[in-house]
Amino acid sequence: MYSKDFDSQPTSNNTETTVTKDTNIHLPEIAKKKKHAQHNKAIDFQLDIDAGAKRIKCRLNGTYKSFNAEAKEIKGEVPLRNDGCFGYRKRNYVVGAAIDRVNGTLIVSSQDNKLTHLDVWILGAITHYRKVLKSAIEGRRRKTQPVQINLWLRVVTLSSPQRKELDRMLKQISDFTWEDIEFKVTVKACQFIDEGEGSALEVVNLCDQEHFHLLDLGGGTITFTTYNWDGDEISTIGKTPVSGGGMTSIINRIFKSLTRTDRGAIQAENSDIQEALELSALTEIGEWRVPLRSSGKVKDIAGEVEGAMSEWVSGNYAIQKLFDTISQRLAKGEHLYCTGGGFAIGVVSDWIIRYLKNEVDNANIVILDNPQDVNLAGLKWLESATDNE
């Protein structure tokens, strides 16, 4: 049977007809091929992050960086060509050193925001890698489409009970803007790593230890952990964190010590004290000098540091008890390795080691190389193990 064509004319009385083709007849819409929306090829971002109370430490595709654990939520536009600036969920954020350029609501990691704002710290970390982001933008085939990122996360944390809550929160990271360019993020995997695992792996692989202790002096917490290595994996035997016992507490005590010392007007903020501690050095006669610049002059605050360190221990029973426990382990001949940003400061690490070694002969104490970043840098041993499988 033929379909009737209105331009067809019969030529005889038989059943045959001649059909004339009409070029103006259009196919129904359902017969047209649909074009699927095309997206840019996704780029893999492998991010390790340790959101500490004082510093955010991160490693993106193998490159390590760190910045102050401070951010601002601002109402205006973010500065261009500055690290840590982005738009997220209809709000604008500046993370790290660039906060001094803008006004806004301050977010400080040490004020119980370490985990509640982890999404902000993560995007702040990514936007500190300008070359990586610029390369991703330039590599787009479709310039009008967002940059696609596959994010593989490893989060260093002490908060094991909050893993599920953190996982749900991190998977909400879906998009952000940087330098007026839109980025789409797919969190492909999120792995939570114990805070000391990177340092412990460093000990196992470089110091050939099977049973050892780790003392981690961070910004907000000091943590003592015992590890065993069975030749295949590290197991945690015991962990004692003292929240509020980190470098922030030490600096606060130094600040109080400075305010009650009658030596003229000393105008200093916590950041000034931190920098003075980082400049600490031994003199020719073996004494520590801690130079603090105030009102155009340099003052040596080594005496105040010594007193503040003593108060830090004696004024906190948890730290005092912890140090007694560590000294007992050292007296038994066990090995202690020290890590964390606090042990990167000469005057602080020297004071703690002298305290722990007091009346302990031949104490086995080692400060790991680059203690301020080894918790992240040591994770390279996980990747080496995977490559060898």
C-alpha positions as CSV (number, residue, x, y, z in Angstrom):
1,M,0.0,0.0,0.0
2,Y,1.3,3.5,-0.8
3,S,0.6,6.5,1.2
4,K,-1.5,9.2,-0.5
5,D,0.4,12.1,-2.0
6,F,-1.7,15.2,-2.7
7,D,0.3,16.0,-5.9
8,S,-0.2,12.5,-7.4
9,Q,-2.5,12.2,-10.4
10,P,-3.9,8.8,-11.6
11,T,-3.1,7.9,-15.2
12,S,-5.7,5.1,-15.7
13,N,-8.3,3.2,-13.9
14,N,-6.0,0.5,-12.7
15,T,-4.4,0.5,-9.3
16,E,-1.0,1.9,-10.3
17,T,-0.2,5.5,-9.5
18,T,2.7,7.8,-10.2
19,V,4.1,9.6,-7.2
20,T,5.7,12.9,-7.5
21,K,8.4,13.7,-4.9
22,D,7.6,16.9,-2.8
23,T,10.9,18.4,-1.6
24,N,8.9,20.7,0.8
25,I,7.7,17.9,3.0
26,H,9.5,17.8,6.3
27,L,10.2,14.8,8.5
28,P,8.6,14.8,12.0
29,E,10.8,16.2,14.7
30,I,11.2,12.8,16.4
31,A,13.0,11.5,13.4
32,K,15.9,14.1,13.8
33,K,19.1,12.9,15.4
34,K,19.6,14.6,18.8
35,K,23.0,16.1,19.6
36,H,24.3,15.3,23.0
37,A,25.9,18.2,25.0
38,Q,29.6,17.9,24.8
39,H,31.8,18.6,27.8
40,N,35.5,19.2,28.3
41,K,37.6,16.3,29.2
42,A,38.0,15.9,32.9
43,I,41.5,16.6,34.5
44,D,42.7,14.5,37.5
45,F,43.5,16.5,40.6
46,Q,45.1,14.4,43.3
47,L,45.0,16.5,46.5
48,D,46.4,15.6,49.9
49,I,45.4,18.1,52.6
50,D,46.1,18.6,56.3
51,A,43.9,21.4,57.6
52,G,45.8,22.4,60.8
53,A,44.9,25.0,63.4
54,K,47.7,27.3,62.3
55,R,48.6,26.2,58.7
56,I,46.9,24.5,55.9
57,K,49.3,22.0,54.3
58,C,48.5,20.5,50.9
59,R,50.0,18.6,48.0
60,L,48.4,18.8,44.6
61,N,49.7,16.3,42.0
62,G,52.9,16.0,44.0
63,T,53.6,19.7,44.6
64,Y,53.7,20.8,48.2
65,K,52.4,24.1,49.6
66,S,51.2,25.6,52.8
67,F,49.5,28.8,53.9
68,N,47.9,30.4,57.0
69,A,44.7,28.7,58.2
70,E,42.6,31.9,57.9
71,A,40.0,32.9,55.4
72,K,37.4,35.6,54.8
73,E,34.0,35.5,53.4
74,I,33.5,38.7,51.5
75,K,30.6,40.5,49.8
76,G,32.5,42.2,47.0
77,E,34.5,40.6,44.2
78,V,37.6,38.7,45.0
79,P,41.0,40.1,44.0
80,L,42.5,38.8,40.7
81,R,46.0,37.3,40.5
82,N,46.0,36.4,44.2
83,D,46.3,32.9,45.7
84,G,43.3,31.4,47.4
85,C,40.6,33.5,45.9
86,F,37.4,31.9,44.5
87,G,33.6,31.9,44.4
88,Y,31.6,29.1,45.9
89,R,27.9,28.6,46.5
90,K,27.1,32.2,45.6
91,R,29.6,33.5,48.1
92,N,33.2,34.8,47.6
93,Y,36.1,33.6,49.7
94,V,39.7,34.6,50.1
95,V,42.0,32.1,51.9
96,G,45.5,32.5,53.1
97,A,47.8,35.6,52.9
98,A,45.5,37.5,50.6
99,I,42.9,38.1,53.4
100,D,44.9,41.2,54.3
101,R,43.7,42.8,51.1
102,V,40.0,42.5,51.8
103,N,37.3,43.1,54.4
104,G,34.9,40.4,55.4
105,T,33.9,37.8,57.9
106,L,37.0,36.1,59.3
107,I,37.2,32.3,59.4
108,V,40.0,30.9,61.6
109,S,40.7,27.2,61.6
110,S,41.8,27.2,65.3
111,Q,38.3,28.4,66.4
112,D,36.6,25.1,65.8
113,N,36.5,25.6,62.0
114,K,39.1,23.1,61.1
115,L,36.5,20.5,59.9
116,T,33.3,22.6,59.6
117,H,34.9,24.6,56.8
118,L,36.9,21.8,55.3
119,D,35.3,22.5,51.9
120,V,36.6,26.1,52.0
121,W,40.1,24.9,53.0
122,I,40.1,22.4,50.1
123,L,39.1,25.0,47.5
124,G,41.5,27.4,49.0
125,A,44.3,24.9,48.6
126,I,43.4,24.2,44.9
127,T,43.3,27.9,44.1
128,H,46.9,28.3,45.5
129,Y,48.0,26.3,42.4
130,R,47.7,29.0,39.8
131,K,49.8,27.3,37.1
132,V,47.8,24.1,37.4
133,L,44.5,25.9,37.0
134,K,45.8,28.1,34.1
135,S,47.0,24.9,32.4
136,A,43.6,23.4,32.8
137,I,41.9,26.5,31.4
138,E,44.2,26.6,28.4
139,G,43.6,22.9,27.7
140,R,39.9,23.3,27.2
141,R,38.6,22.3,23.8
142,R,35.3,24.0,24.4
143,K,36.0,27.5,25.7
144,T,32.4,28.2,26.6
145,Q,32.1,25.1,28.8
146,P,33.4,24.8,32.4
147,V,36.7,23.2,33.2
148,Q,36.0,19.6,34.4
149,I,38.0,18.3,37.4
150,N,38.1,14.8,38.8
151,L,39.1,15.2,42.4
152,W,40.9,12.4,44.3
153,L,41.2,13.4,48.0
154,R,43.2,12.3,50.9
155,V,42.4,14.1,54.1
156,V,44.8,14.0,57.0
157,T,42.8,14.1,60.2
158,L,42.6,13.1,63.9
159,S,38.8,13.1,63.8
160,S,38.1,9.5,62.9
161,P,34.6,9.5,64.4
162,Q,33.5,12.2,61.9
163,R,34.6,10.4,58.8
164,K,31.1,9.8,57.4
165,E,30.0,13.3,58.1
166,L,33.1,14.7,56.4
167,D,32.6,12.4,53.5
168,R,29.1,13.7,52.9
169,M,30.2,17.3,53.2
170,L,33.1,16.9,50.8
171,K,30.9,15.3,48.1
172,Q,28.8,18.5,48.1
173,I,31.7,20.3,46.4
174,S,30.4,20.5,42.9
175,D,31.6,23.8,41.3
176,F,33.5,27.0,42.0
177,T,34.7,30.0,40.0
178,W,38.3,31.1,39.7
179,E,39.5,34.2,37.7
180,D,35.9,34.4,36.4
181,I,36.1,30.9,34.9
182,E,33.7,28.2,36.0
183,F,35.0,24.8,37.3
184,K,33.0,21.7,37.7
185,V,34.2,19.2,40.4
186,T,33.5,15.5,40.7
187,V,34.9,14.0,43.9
188,K,35.9,10.6,42.7
189,A,37.2,9.3,46.0
190,C,37.9,10.6,49.5
191,Q,40.3,8.7,51.8
192,F,40.9,9.7,55.4
193,I,44.5,9.3,56.6
194,D,45.6,9.3,60.3
195,E,47.4,12.5,61.1
196,G,50.7,10.8,61.9
197,E,50.8,8.2,59.2
198,G,53.1,10.1,56.8
199,S,55.6,10.7,59.6
200,A,55.3,7.1,60.7
201,L,56.0,5.8,57.2
202,E,59.0,8.1,57.0
203,V,60.4,6.4,60.2
204,V,59.7,2.9,58.9
205,N,61.4,3.5,55.5
206,L,64.3,5.6,56.6
207,C,65.1,4.6,60.2
208,D,64.2,0.9,59.9
209,Q,62.1,0.8,63.1
210,E,59.4,-1.7,63.9
211,H,58.2,-0.4,67.3
212,F,58.5,3.4,68.0
213,H,56.7,6.5,69.3
214,L,55.9,9.7,67.5
215,L,55.4,13.1,69.2
216,D,53.6,15.6,66.9
217,L,53.6,19.2,68.0
218,G,51.1,21.0,65.7
219,G,49.3,24.3,65.9
220,G,46.4,23.3,68.0
221,T,47.3,19.9,69.4
222,I,50.2,17.9,70.7
223,T,49.8,14.1,70.0
224,F,51.8,11.1,71.3
225,T,51.3,7.9,69.2
226,T,52.8,4.4,69.4
227,Y,53.2,2.4,66.2
228,N,54.1,-1.1,65.2
229,W,55.4,-2.1,61.8
230,D,54.8,-5.8,60.8
231,G,56.7,-5.6,57.4
232,D,53.4,-4.9,55.5
233,E,51.5,-2.2,57.3
234,I,51.6,0.2,60.2
235,S,49.3,-0.3,63.1
236,T,48.5,2.2,65.8
237,I,49.0,0.8,69.3
238,G,48.0,3.9,71.3
239,K,47.3,7.6,70.7
240,T,47.1,10.4,73.2
241,P,46.1,13.8,71.8
242,V,46.1,16.9,74.0
243,S,43.8,19.4,72.3
244,G,44.7,23.0,73.0
245,G,48.3,21.9,73.7
246,G,49.9,23.0,70.5
247,M,51.9,26.0,69.3
248,T,49.0,28.3,69.6
249,S,48.9,27.7,73.3
250,I,52.7,28.3,73.6
251,I,52.5,31.6,71.7
252,N,49.6,32.8,73.8
253,R,51.6,32.1,77.0
254,I,54.6,34.0,75.5
255,F,52.3,36.9,74.7
256,K,51.0,37.0,78.3
257,S,54.6,36.9,79.6
258,L,55.5,39.9,77.4
259,T,52.5,41.9,78.7
260,R,53.4,41.5,82.3
261,T,57.2,42.2,81.9
262,D,58.2,45.8,82.7
263,R,60.6,46.5,79.9
264,G,58.9,49.3,78.0
265,A,56.1,49.1,75.6
266,I,56.2,45.9,73.6
267,Q,53.7,46.0,70.8
268,A,53.4,42.5,69.3
269,E,50.8,40.3,67.8
270,N,50.8,36.5,67.8
271,S,52.1,36.5,64.2
272,D,55.1,38.7,65.3
273,I,55.9,36.2,68.1
274,Q,55.7,33.3,65.6
275,E,58.2,35.0,63.3
276,A,60.5,35.7,66.3
277,L,60.4,32.1,67.3
278,E,61.2,31.0,63.7
279,L,64.3,33.3,63.8
280,S,65.5,31.9,67.1
281,A,69.2,30.8,67.0
282,L,72.0,29.8,69.4
283,T,74.6,32.4,70.2
284,E,78.3,31.6,70.3
285,I,78.1,30.9,74.1
286,G,75.3,28.4,73.5
287,E,72.3,30.5,74.6
288,W,69.2,31.0,72.6
289,R,68.3,34.4,71.1
290,V,64.8,35.1,70.0
291,P,64.7,38.5,68.2
292,L,61.3,40.3,68.3
293,R,61.1,43.6,66.5
294,S,58.9,46.2,68.2
295,S,58.6,50.0,67.8
296,G,61.7,50.0,65.5
297,K,63.9,48.1,68.0
298,V,64.9,44.5,68.4
299,K,64.3,42.9,71.8
300,D,65.5,39.4,72.8
301,I,62.6,37.6,74.3
302,A,64.4,34.3,75.1
303,G,63.7,34.7,78.8
304,E,60.0,35.1,78.2
305,V,60.0,32.1,76.0
306,E,61.8,30.0,78.6
307,G,59.3,31.0,81.2
308,A,56.3,30.5,78.9
309,M,57.5,26.9,78.0
310,S,57.7,26.0,81.7
311,E,54.2,27.4,82.3
312,W,53.0,25.5,79.2
313,V,53.9,22.2,80.9
314,S,53.3,22.9,84.6
315,G,50.0,24.7,83.9
316,N,48.5,21.8,81.9
317,Y,48.3,18.5,83.7
318,A,47.6,16.6,80.5
319,I,50.9,17.8,79.0
320,Q,52.8,17.2,82.2
321,K,51.5,13.7,82.5
322,L,52.2,13.0,78.8
323,F,55.8,14.1,79.1
324,D,56.3,12.0,82.2
325,T,55.0,9.0,80.2
326,I,57.3,9.7,77.3
327,S,60.3,10.1,79.6
328,Q,59.5,6.7,81.1
329,R,59.5,5.1,77.6
330,L,62.8,6.8,76.9
331,A,64.3,5.4,80.1
332,K,63.3,1.9,78.9
333,G,65.4,2.5,75.8
334,E,62.5,3.0,73.4
335,H,62.7,5.3,70.4
336,L,60.9,8.7,70.0
337,Y,60.6,10.6,66.8
338,C,59.4,14.2,66.8
339,T,57.4,15.9,64.0
340,G,55.0,18.8,63.5
341,G,55.6,22.5,62.9
342,G,56.6,23.1,66.6
343,F,59.7,21.0,66.2
344,A,60.8,23.1,63.2
345,I,61.4,26.0,65.7
346,G,64.8,25.7,67.3
347,V,64.2,27.2,70.7
348,V,60.9,25.3,71.2
349,S,62.3,21.9,70.1
350,D,65.4,22.3,72.2
351,W,63.4,23.1,75.4
352,I,61.1,20.1,75.0
353,I,63.9,17.7,74.3
354,R,65.9,18.9,77.3
355,Y,62.8,18.4,79.4
356,L,62.2,14.9,78.2
357,K,65.8,13.8,78.5
358,N,66.2,15.1,82.0
359,E,67.9,12.4,84.1
360,V,67.5,9.9,81.2
361,D,70.8,8.6,80.0
362,N,71.2,7.9,76.3
363,A,67.7,8.9,75.4
364,N,66.8,7.9,71.8
365,I,65.2,11.1,70.4
366,V,65.3,12.1,66.8
367,I,63.6,15.2,65.1
368,L,62.6,14.1,61.6
369,D,63.8,16.2,58.6
370,N,61.3,18.9,57.6
371,P,59.1,18.2,60.6
372,Q,56.6,20.9,59.5
373,D,55.6,19.0,56.3
374,V,56.6,15.4,56.8
375,N,53.1,14.4,57.8
376,L,52.1,15.0,54.1
377,A,55.4,14.4,52.4
378,G,55.7,11.0,54.0
379,L,52.6,9.8,52.2
380,K,54.8,9.3,49.2
381,W,55.6,5.9,50.6
382,L,52.0,4.8,50.1
383,E,52.3,5.7,46.5
384,S,55.6,3.9,46.2
385,A,54.1,0.7,47.7
386,T,51.2,0.9,45.2
387,D,53.6,1.3,42.3
388,N,55.5,-1.8,43.4
389,E,52.4,-4.0,43.5
